[in-house]
Amino acid sequence: MTRKQALWAALFCAAAVLIVLGVLNGGARDVLAKAVKICSECIGLG
């Protein structure tokens, strides 16, 4: 494995870990709630 490939693999693993930690921390729920609120305001329901 070249140095560039190792760097890409490390970055990919770090990104995957941070995504999993964000989901476990409730980040996905917060983003979904904000998206629903923004969409409801855009179409005039809120």
N, C-alpha and C positions, 0 to 999 in steps of 0.2 A: 504494500500500500504506500502510495506516495504521500508526501507531506500535505499536499493540497487535499487529497482524499481523506486523510486523517482529520484535517481541520473541518471539512464539510461534515464528516461523521460526528465529530464532537459537537458542532453547532446544531446538528439535527437532533442529537440526543438531549442537549440542553433545552432546545425548544420543546421537545416532547414532554420533558419533565416539568417545565414551567406551565405548559397547557394543562397537564394533569393536576398540578397543584392549584391552578386557578379554578378548575372545575370543582375540585374537592372543597375549595374555600368558598364556593357559592357565587363565583364570578359569572358563570353562565346564566344563573337565575337573575342576577342584577341586570345583565345586558338584555335579556329577554324582556324583563319588565319595562326597561327604558324604551326598547324598540316598540313594544305594544303601545306605550303611552304616546310616543312620537307619531306612530302611524294613525292612532285614533284621533289625534289632534289634526293631522293633515287632511283626513277625510271628513272632519267636522263632527265626530262623535263625542269628543271630550271638550 
